[in-house]
Amino acid sequence: MPRARSQPAAAASAAAAYAALPTEAAHPRAARLDAAPAEAVVKLLLSEEQAAAKAARARAGVIARAARLVADRLAAGGRLIYAGAGTSGRLGTLDAAECVPTFGVPPSLVVPIIAGGPHALTRSVEGAEDSAREAEQRLRRVAVGPADVVCCIAASGVTPFARAALDYARFRRAATIFVTCNASSSNGFSAAALADVVIALHTGPEVIAGSTRLKAGTATKLTLNAISTTAFVLLGKTYGGLMVDVRPTNAKLWARAVRIVERLTGLPEDAARKLIEKAGNRAKVALVMHHAGVSAADARDLLRKHKGSLRAIVGDLPELPS
């Protein structure tokens, strides 16, 4: 059995590993950042944000693989589970929360886990990202299993919480995705050994060294948006670029649902609203009712039969003036 290292030795090893991360490096254009005028700081930050978008676009193929994996697992009755610490955990939580009204899915379908719990969404919970034990406990609590896909997020690639979440997800035979801005490090860690799909975003050093809420955070948000949105598009949650599965839970969303039905039926506003109400406040059901000439119950049956695809039922509709 290998001899355990002393705490000082382990800390020194961890410090060396973190120091070698690209996201911890000093940015060559930020040497006099504190002496620069405000506009120069803003321009540098925004130019680096453009680099974040390029880093995500460069991984479009592998992001598409991740989205297909998510769509397949959701179609088979599984869930998408995000896990991360700090900024990474907050971004996963944000994406999970926004899938609910956008695509009309239950909160139980996209589950966020953040190190430190809900309190960590608004306050830094020191040390939470170092707790491998918490990662396992949290995933056990949501009963991760073979039907699920677990997407772990860690800008550094070495966050103990995220790595432990990946380990436990694989142990539970869940599919795994790893989103990171550092695919390998000097301590021999290889992300490819831990996940089915690894999305390595090469964002490089931050303007403020180590502050991954900046460029790495932007690239990560773009990636998570692309994964979940593409997955739900594949699952028939849109018609063209229209949010036909939107849940009208407030005035803005009601207005959006009515516009969608108006646009795809040619009905006037009042008639479109009444049709949505007859459809149980579901725009997609209303559209099937109109185009197939059926009741709300029959429209829901048709959608179930066609796995939620509106196009499979009504075909290619001519887009009316919006």
N, C-alpha and C positions, 0 to 999 in steps of 0.2 A: 504494500500500500504506500503511495507516495507521501512523503512527509509534508505536512501542512506548512505553508509559509507563514512567517510572522506577520502581524498586522502592518508594521512599517514597511516590510518588503512588498507586501501585497499592494499597499497604497502607492509605493514608488513605481511598481509595475503598471498600475492603473494610470498614474499620472503620465508616465511615458507614452502609454497607448493613446490617451486623450490628446497629448501634445502633438502627436503625429497625424491627427485627423485634418483633412482639408478644411473643414468648417472652423477649425481652431486657429488656422494660419492667419497671419497679419496680411491685410490687403495692401498691395503695393501702391495703390492710389490714395490710401487713407493716412499716410504718415503724418500729415499736418491737418487732419480733419478738424481738430479742435480750434485751429487758427483760421479756418476757412469761413467766408461769409455764408449766410443762410442759404442763398440761392445755389451756391456751389455745392453745399451739402445735399440739398434736395436733388439737384441734377445728377450727382453721383449715385445717390440711392436709387433714383428712378432708372438710370441707365443699367444698374445692376439688376433691377426687377425685370428688365427686358431679357437679361441673360437667363433668368429663372424660367421664363416662358420658353426660351430656346432649349433649355435643358430638359423640360418636360416633353416638348415636341420631338426631341431626338429619341425619346423612348416610346413613341406612339405605338410601335408594333407590340412591344411587351405590355404596355398599358391595355391594348386591345385584348391580349391574351388573358389578362387579369379580369377584364370586364366580361369576357365570354365565360370564364370560370365562375364568376359571381352569378351571371344569368342562369347558367346550367344548374347551380346549386339551389338558387331561389325557385326555379321552375320545378325542381324535384321536391320542394317542401322544406328546404333548409333556410338558413339565415346568413346574413352578412354581419360579422362582428368586427368592429374596429377596436384596436387596443394600442394605447400609447401613453407617454408621459409628457407633462408640460405642454408646450405648444403643439406637439404632435398629437397628444390626447385631445386637446381642445379642438383641433382641426377635424379629427375623426368624429367628435361629438357634434360639431356644427354640421358636418355632412349628413350624419345620421338623422339629426333633427329636421333638416330641410327636405329630406326625401319624403317625409310623411305628407305634408300638404302638396308638394309638387307632383307626386306620383300616386297619391291616394292610397298609400300602403299603411298598414298598422305599425305602430312604434316597435312592436315585437319583431318586425322583420329585419330591421337594421339596428343593431344593438351597439352602443358605444361603451367602452370601458376606458377610464382614465385613471392613471396612478394617483392615489390619494383620495379617490372618490369625487362626488359632485362638488365638494368644497374647493377642489383644485381647479374648477372651471374659472373661478374669479380670484383666487388667491394662490400664490406659490406655496406648494406643500413640500418643504425641504426634505430631501432624502427619499421621497416616494419613488423616484425613478430608479433608485438603487435596490428596491425590494423585489427580488425574484419571488419570494414567498407570496407577496400580495398578488402578483400576477396570476399565479396558480390558483389562489383562493378565489379571485374574482371570476376567472374563467370556469372554475368548478361551480360557482354559485349560479351562473347562467346556463349550466349544463351543456357545455360545448360537446358536440358529438360528430359522428361521421357525415351527417347531412350538411353540416355548416361549412362556411369558408371564413377563416379568421385572417383579417388584414392588419398586420402589425406595422406601426409607423415609428421610425426612429431616425432623425436627421443624422445623428452621429454613427448609427449602425451598431453601436456597442452598448446601448442603454440596457442595463440588466433586466428591467421590467419587460421591455419589448422582447428581448431574447428569451426570457423565461416563458413569456406568453406563446412564442413560437414553439418552443420545446413542448409545452403542455398541449398545445393544439395538435401537434403531430402525434403525441402520445395518444390523444383521443381520436386520432385518425380523421381529423378535420382537414379540409384543403387549406393551404396557407399561401398568403401573399405578404411580401415584405417590401415596404416603401422606405427608402433610405437615400441619403445624400453621400453615403460612404459605403461602398460594397465590400471593402476589405480594409484591414488595418494591420499595423505592425505587430500585433499580438497573435497573428495567424488566423483571426476570425474570418470566415468566408460566409457571406450571406447566402450564397447559392447552396450551401450545405444545410440550411435551415428551412427554406421555403420552396414551395412548388413553383411560384413565380416571384422573381426578384426584380423590382423596379429601382434601378440605381440611377439617381439623378445627379449628374455631375455639375453641381452649382459652384464649387470652389469656395475660396475664402469670403467671409462676410465683410462688409464695410466696417462694422464693429466686430472684431474677431470673436467668434464663438456665439454671436447672437443669431441663432437660427430662426428666430421669429421674423427675420428679414427675408433674404433671398431664398433660403432653404424652405422657409415656411410658405412662401408664395408658390414655389415649385411643387411642394407637397399638396397644397390646396388645389392647385390646378389638376394634379394627378388624381386626387380623390374625387373631385368633381367629374373628371373624365371617366373614371371607373364606374361610379354609381349611375351617372347619367346614361352612359353607353349601355350598361346592363339593363336598365329599365326601358330604354328604347328597344333593345332586343326582345324584351318581354311584352312589347305592345302597349307601353304606357303613354305613347305619344302617337299622333297622326301627323305625319310630316313634322313640322316644327311646332305643332300645337299641343298644349298641355291638356289633352282630353280627359285625363284621369284626375284633374285638379279637384280637390275637395273645397267647395265654397263655404268657408267657415267665417269669413268676414266680408265687409263691403267690397274691398278690392278684389277678392277672389270670386265673389259673386259676379262682379262686373266682367271679370276675365272669362268665367264660364259662359256667361250670356253672349259675349262677343264671339267665342268659339262656336257656339251653336248657331248664332246668326250667320257667321261666315261660311259654315259648312252645310247650311240648310236654306239660306235665303229668307228665313222667317224674320219678321220685325221683332224688335226688342221685347215687347210685352209677350208675344207668343213664344219666343225662345225661353223667356223666364218661366212661363207657365208650364212649358214642356219639361224643363229641368225639374220643376217641383213635382210634376207627375212621375218623373223618373226617380224619385227619392233623392233629389238633389245631386244626381250623378249626370254630368254632361255627356259622358260616353254612352250611357244607357239611353239618354234622350236622343242622341244621334241615331242609334240603332232603331229606336221606336219610330223615328221619322222616316228613315230611308227604307226600312224593312216592313213598315206598316204593321207593327206588332205592339202588344201590350208591354208594360214595364217588366212583368215577370218573364215573358217570352224573350224580351231583349236580353235580360240577364242570363237566361238559359243559352242563348246564342253566343254570348260573350264567353261563357264557361266552355261551351263546345269548341270555340275557336281560340281558346287559351288567351282571351283578353284582347285579341287583335281586331281592331275596328276595320282596318283595311281588308282583312280576310272576309268580312261580312258585307261591307258596302262598296268595296273596290276603290278605284281611283276617282275621287270626287273632284269636280271642277272647283277651283278656289274662287269664291265670289269676292267682290270688292269688300275690303274691310272698312 
